[in-house]
């Protein structure tokens, strides 16, 4: 895990390749938990690690192979991680197309969704974000759609995404004004929608986008795995039609 300041200057890093304490294998997602912690999804070690804001390891927050959790929910194939401002967080499980909710201490709370095409269920779940009010935003590749859910799983909105089947990610992010960004790892396309699904901005040519995050200044950060870089895109406000974000 590497940390950078807002202009891209390197601040520090944590972790090495491995399975021991403080090591990771295929870290896939990062989420702030409350105001003092960072959670990292360590996919191949099947755990969620907790760090403080300076990058110091606090320990394993969730062992996805722990007997207690497996007895309650079965096997988990984690593909995305997100947290709300109160410290609760969610894991997107591709194995059973569901969302697993946990409290700030890493204790399992409930399961949302499940396999299907009806609203509130998922097929090809691969992206997850949490709004400032704790609502959930999900993306699905098989159903080719985005869903906006309340914390209890009730559907508040949904619209189609112009994506094709495949194994690539569909990272999603939402900002405090309810703008929603979605990127397609396979096609390199990026869209920004308003709360009702109207396209505010769109661009193409990204190289394997796997992560999105809105910065406090309203710009959009995009991690491009194929290019090995992070790009910052400035989004124009109050667009009358779809426009391209500016780098």
N, C-alpha and C positions, 0 to 999 in steps of 0.2 A: 504494500500500500504506500503510495507516494503522495505527499502533500505539497501544494503549490500556493503561492499568494495570487491575488486576483490578476496580476499582470503576467503570470506564468513563471515567476522566479521560484526555484526549488527551495522547499522549506525542510524537508526531511522524508524519511521512509521507515517502514517497519515490515518485518517478516522476511523469511527466506523460503526457498523451496523445501518442502518436507511435510511431515505429519506430527512433529513434536510440538510442544507448547511454543507459540509465537511463530510457527511456520504455517504455510498455506500451500494448497494445491488447487489451482484454478479459482482464485478469488474472482467472483463474477459481479457482485453488486455491493454498493456502499450506501448506508442510510444513517442520517443523524437520528439519535434516539433521545428525545427530550432536548436539553440544551447543553449537556455535558459529556455525551458519549457518542461514539460512532460504532455502528454494527457492520460487519463484513460477512458476506455470504461466501464461505469456503466450501465450494461445491464437492470436490473430490474427497475431502476429509469429512464431508457431511456434518457440518457444524456452522454455527453462527458465532463469530468472535466479537468481543467487545473491547474497544480502545477508548482512551480519553482523547481530548482534543489535541493533545501534543503528540499523539501516536504511540503512547505507552499502552502495552497490552494489559487489560484488566482480567481477561480469562475467557472461557467458553460460556457464552450466554445460553446457547441451546445445543444439545447433542442430538442431532436428527436420528441417530441410531440408538438413542437411549431407550431402555426397555419400557419405561413408563410411557413415553410418548408413542412408541411403536404399538404398544398394546391398545392405545386409545385411537390412533389415526391410521395405523399401518405404515407402509413404506412411503417415503416422500421423495419426489424428484424435483428439487428446488431450482427454479429458473429466474426468479426475481424476488426482490426484497424492498419493502418500503415501510416508513414509519410516520406516525402523526406527531403533532407537537406536544402531546401529552405523554409520549414515551411508549405508547402501544405500537406494535408493528405487525406486519403481515408478510407471509411467504406465499408466492404463487407456486403451486405444485402441478407440474406437467403430467405426472403419473396418473392422477385422477381428475385433472381439470377442476381444481378447487383452490380456494384461498383459505389459509390457516391463520387465525388471529392469535396473538400472544400479548400478554401484558408487559410492562416495562421490566419486570424481573425475569422474563423468558418463560413464563408459565402459559401453557396452552389454555385458550379461552373457548374458541368455537371454530367451526368449519362453515364456509360459505360456498355456494355454487355446487358444482358437480357436472358430469359430462352431459352435454345436450345442446340443442340449438335454440331452445326457448329462452326468453329474457331471464337473466339471473343465473343461467348455466353457461358452460364454456366448452368449446372444442378448439384445441390448439392454443390454449392459454400460454402467453409468453411475455406479456408486459404488464407492469403494475406501478401505479403511483397513488399518492394520498394527497387530497386537497387540504387547505388550511382549516377547513371545518371537519375534517376526518372522513370525508367521502372518499370512495375508492374509484379509481379509473383503471380499466383493464383493456388489453388488446388481445385479440385472438386471430391466429393465422388461418385456421380451417374455416371458421365462421366469417372471417374477413370483416371484423367489426370492432368498434370501440363501445364499451359500456361504462356508464356512470352510475355507481351504486351508493346508497347510504351505508353507514357502518353496519347495519343489520342485514345488508344484502338486497334491499329493495331497489329495483331499477328506477333511476331518475331520468335516464336518457340513453339513447343508443343511436349509432349511425354506422354506415358501411365504410370500410377502408379499401382503397384500390390496391390490394396486395394479392400475390399469388401464393399457392401452397408451397411449402418448403420447410427447412429446419432453421432458417435464420430468425434472429430476434426482431421484435417490434417494440423497442424501448419507448416509453411514454413519460412525460413530465407535465405537471400542472402548476401554474403560478398563483399568486394571491388574488389576481383579478379573474381567475378561472379560464385563462388561456391554456390550451392543451396542445402540446407538441408531440408528434409521433414520427418516428423514423423507421424505415424499412432497411434492415441490414442487407437483404438480397439485392434490392434495386438501387440503393443509395439515395432514395428519395426522402424528403422531409416535408411535413405539413404542420401548420399551426391553425388550430380551430378555436372558435369561441365556444361558450358554454352550450350553445344550441347546435353545434356541428357545422356552422358556416366557416368556410375556409378563409382565413385571414392572410396567410402567407404560404408559399410553397417554393421548394428548390430541389435540385437534383445534382448528381455528380459526387455525392459523399462516398467515401471509401470504407464500406463496412461499418456503418454507425451502430454502436452497441450500447451507448449510454447517453442520456439527456438530463440536463438539470437547468432550471432557471436560476440565474444569479439575482442578488438583491436589487441590482440596478435595472432589471427587466430583460437583460440580454440572455441568450440561450447558449449554454455550453454543450458541445457535441464531441463525444469521444469516437474517433475513427480507428477501429482496430487494424484495418488493412494498411492504413497510412501511419500508424503509430503516433498519433497526435491528438490534441484537444483543440477544437476551434471555438471561438466566441462569435456568435452572430447577433447583430443588433436588429431588433424588430421594430418596424415603424408602427406607431399607435394609430388607432381609429382609421384603419384602412377601409376604403370603399369597395375594393375588390382584392383578389388574390395578388400578392406581390412577392418578390423574392427577398428573403432576409439578406442583410448586408453584413459582410465580414469586417 
